[in-house]
Amino acid sequence: MLERPHSTQAGFVKALIIGLSASVAFGVSGAFIKPLLENGWSPTAAVAMRTVVAGLVLAPFAIVALHGKWNTLWRARWRIVGMALVGVAGTQLAYFIAVQRIPVGTAILIEYLAPILLVLFAWATTRVIPKKVVLIGAAVAIGGLVLVVGPGSISGDPVGVFAAFLAAIGAASYYLIAARPSEGLPPVALAATGLLLGSAALATLGALGVLPFTAAFTEVPFLAGTAPWWVPLGIVAVIGTAIAYAASIMATGMLGSRLMSFIGLLEVVFAALFAWLLLGEALGVVQLLGGVLILAGIAFVHSERPAPIEVVTVVPDDEVDAQAVVGDVVNSSHGQLLGDTDREPAASTPV
């Protein structure tokens, strides 16, 4: 697993702010997309529309960021394809299959096991056992997630659970793809191209009938009144998708996939908070406690300190021989100087 720890405290604070902003932005989606889903929009159509609009919003920024280096897109083509098919379309597809068979709370809880999968992935690939502080942080964070979602919501059939687990793998893959070396591809360009290709993949699945693909272009409930369908969709597309993906990819490149995946758990907390503020849904003490536990888990994971790196200088053989000769000369000269000054005086011979 590729990790890019911050080099300075200021750099970490900046990356943390970007990561938290991404979680807040992702958390906006649920409260604003719900009126569409309750008024004739299928989940596939809503997500395909939000991703294509978000991709188009980010496209001008991506063009400017590329500075005309279009070959960068070709060099990073597999990263872009992976982000589109796995990080966007694949994860969403698996999640939608899951929520059709199991409660939403169960699907969310399983999908957000992604940080645990990343810890296990690092263990398997590096053969280094995770430190206790990471394991404790993971357990505390997942415990907090259970409290936010609600322990009573954990149920469902095996197919739904399997689909949710695939969504967890997709989410973990998203963080790994986002953390890979950029090869000169700006985060906003990765977000824009990934969203556009991902939306095309989702629209294709809808057109083929793999998932229901319906939309109703009417007014929907919005805050205390009503609004055209494009108002909540626009908020979700710009804030909950464009800004969210761009900020998340940028923060993952700065913090590393594992830490950012734990910060991503806060999306569930912010989603519950926005649902309380905008939709009037209940937000109890247990959910707030769960949010505190997630923060504590993030703190535990961040407190891990990397092992010290031993720096070894490799010297060519000819330089080693030269250094040895010089050392012999110096030692020899040093010995002669000592002999002239520090030699023991000769014993006197009686006459």
N, C-alpha and C positions, 0 to 999 in steps of 0.2 A: 504494500500500500504506500502510495506516495504522500509524504507529509512535508509541509513547508512551514515549520514553526516560525513565528514572528522573530525578527532579529532585535527589535527594541520594544520597550514597554509602550512607547507612543504608537509604534506600528501595530502592536497587538490591540490597543484601545481602538484604533481606527478600524481594524478588521472586525473587531467585536461589534462596533456600532453598525457596520455594514451588514454583518450577519444577523443582528437583532432586527435591523430594518427589513431584511428579507423575510424573517419570520412574521413580523407584524404585517407586511404586505400580503404574504400568503394567507394569513389569518383573516384578512378582509373578505376573501373569496366566498366563504360559506354563507355569510349573512346577506350578501348581495346577489348570489347566484340562486339562493333558495326560492325567491319569488318567481324566477323563470321556470325552475323545475316543477313548481306547483301550478304552473299555468301553461302547460302544453309543450314545454321544452324537454327533450330527452337529454340525459347526461352527456351522451356522445356528441350531440349537436351543440350543446352549450360549451363543452370543452373545445371542440373543433373551432367554433366561432371565436372563443376568447383567445385561443392560441394564434389563429391567423391574424386577428386584429393586433395582438401584442407583437407578433413578428413584423407586421407592417409598421407599427409605431417605432420599433427599434431599428428598422432597416436604415433610415437616414443616418442615425448615429453610428451604425455599423460601417456604413460606407465611408463616413468621415474618419472613423478610427482606423480603417484599413489603409488609408493614405494611398490608394491606388495599387496596393500590393495584392492583386487578385490571386496570385499564385499561392498565397498563404492559405486560401480556402482549399486549394487542391492538396497542399501538404497536410492539412488537418482534416482531410475528408472523412477518415474513419472515425475520428473523434466527433465530428459533426453528425455523421450517420448514427453513431452510438447514442449521442444525446437525443436525437430526434426519435429513433425507433425504440430505444430502451428508456431513456430518461423522461421522455414526454409521452409518446403514444403507448408504449408497452406497459408502463406503470399505470397509466390511466385506464387502459383496457382491462388489466387484471383487477384493478380496484372496482370497476363497474360490474364485472362478473361476480366479484365477491359480494357487493352490497345487494345484488339481486337474490342472494341465497342466505346471507347471514346479516345480523343487525349491523348498522353502520358503526356503532361503537366497537364491536368486535373486529370489523375490518380495519378500522383506524389503528386499534391497538396492535394488531398483527403487522400491519404495514410499517408502523413506527418501531418495529424491532430492528430496523435497518442499522442503527448504531451497534447493536449486539453482533449482527452479521459482520460488520466491518472489523470489530475487535477479533472475532473468530478468524476472519480472513487474514488479518495481520499475523495472528498466531500460526496459522497453517502455512503461510508463505515465508515467514521469517524464522519459524521454529523457535521463537522466543516467547516464553510464557508471559502474558500480560501482567503488569505489576498489580499488587493488591489494590492500590488506590484507583486504578482504572476499573477493576472488577467491582469494587465498592460503588464507584460512581455510576456504573452501568446499572447495578441492582437498584440503587436509590432512584435514579432517573426513571427506570421502567416502573418502579413502584409508584412514583408520582404520576406517571402517565395513566396507570390503572385507576388512580383516584380521580383524575380529570375526566376520563372517559366514563367511568362508573363501573364498579366490579360486577353489577348485575347484568351488564350488557354482553358479557362474554358467553356466547353460545353459537350454535350453527352446525350445518352439515359439512361433511368432509370436503366436498367439492368447493364450497365457498371458502373454507379455511385454506385449502390449497391455493386458490386464486389469490387470496389475501397474502399468503406467503410469497407467491410470485411477485406481488406488488412490493413486498418488502425487499426482495432481491433487486427489483428494478430501482427502488429508491436508493439502495446501497450502491448500485452500479452508477446511478446518477452522480453521487458524490465522488466516486472514484474517477469517473470521466471528467468531472469538473476540476479535479485536483491534478490531472495529468499535465505534463509540460505543455505550455501554450503553443509552442512552435511558431511564435509570432502572431497568433490569432488572439485579438482582443476579446475579453469576456463578453462584451456587448455583441460582438459579431457571432460568437458561439451561441449566445442566447437567441439572437434573431434568426439565424439559419436553422438552429435546432427546432425552434417553435414553428417556423414556416413548413419545414419538412414533416414535423410531427403532426401538424394540423392536416396536411395533405394525406398522411397515413390514416388518421382517424376518419377523415371524410371518405376515404376509399373503403374503409371497413363498414362505415354506415351505408354507403351506396351498395355494397355487396350484401347487405342484410345481416352481417355478423352481429351487429348491435342496432337497436332501434335508433332512428335518426329523424326526429321530428322537431319542428319549431313553430311557435305561434307569435306572429308579429303584431301583438296587441299591447294595450296598457296593462301594467302589472302593479300590485301593491308596492309602494315605496315609502319607507319611513311612515309618516302619519297620513299619507294620501296615496295617490297613484302617479305613475310616470310611464312614458313610452318604454318599450322593451329595451331600447338601446342605451338608456341611461344606466341601469344597473349592470348591463353587459359591458358598457364602456368603462365603468369603474373597475370591474373585475379584470377586464383586459389590460388596462393601463397600469393600475396599482397592483392588483393581485396576480398578474401574470408577467407583464413586461418588466416592471420595476423589480418584482419579486425574483424572477429568474436571473436577470442581469446582476442584481445585488448578491444573490445566493452563489452564483458561479464565481463572482469576484472574491467573495469572502472565503469560499472553499479553497481557491487558489492561494489565499494568504494564510489561512488557518490550518489547512489540511482537511482531508475527508472525514477523519474520525471526530475531531472536535466540532466541526461544523454540523455533522450529523446529529450530535447531541443538542447543539443549539437549535437545530431544526425541530426538535421536540416541542419547543415553545410555541410553534405554530398552533398546536392543539389548544394551548392555554389562551393565546390571543383570539383564536376562533371562538372559544367559549365566551370570552370577554366581549367581543363584538356582537355575538348573538344575544347577550344580556343587554347591551346598550341599545342595539338597533331593533331587535326582534322581541325583546321582553322575555327571553328564555331564562329559566332559573340558573342562578350561579351561587352555589352553596359554599359553606366553609370547607367542605371536603375537597371541592375542586380547587379552591385557593391553596389549601395545604398541598395538593398535588403539584401545583405550579411551583411552590416553594421547594418541594423535593426535587423537581426537575432542575431548578437552578442549583441546588446543592450538588446534584449529580454532575452537572456541567463543571462546577468548581472543582470537584474531585478529579475529573478527567484532566482538566487544565493544569492541576497541581503536579501532574507527573513531570518529572524532570528527565530529559534524555541522558543516557550514559555518557560520561566524558569520552571524548575522542582522542585517541593516542596518535600523535603526529609522528610519522616515520619518514625520515629523509633518505631517499635512495641516491647513493653516490656511485657513479660508474667505476669500474675496476681500475682504470688507468689513474683516476683521481685518487682512489684509495692507495694505490702504490706510491703516487707522488707524495700524498700526505704522510705515508709511513716513512719515506726517505727523509722528508723534512723533519719529521718527529725524531728520527734517529740522530740527525745532525744537531738539532737543538738540544736533545738529551746529552749527546756527547760533549757539546760545547759547555753545557751547563755543568756537566761532571768535571770538566777540566777547571772551570772557574772555581768550583767547590774545592777541588784538590789543591789549588793554589792558596786558598784562604783558610779552609776549614780542616785541613789534614792534621792528624794528630802529630805533635812534635816527636822527633826521633829520640829514643832512649839514650842517655849518656853512657859512654863506655869508660869504665875506670881505666886509668892509665897505669 
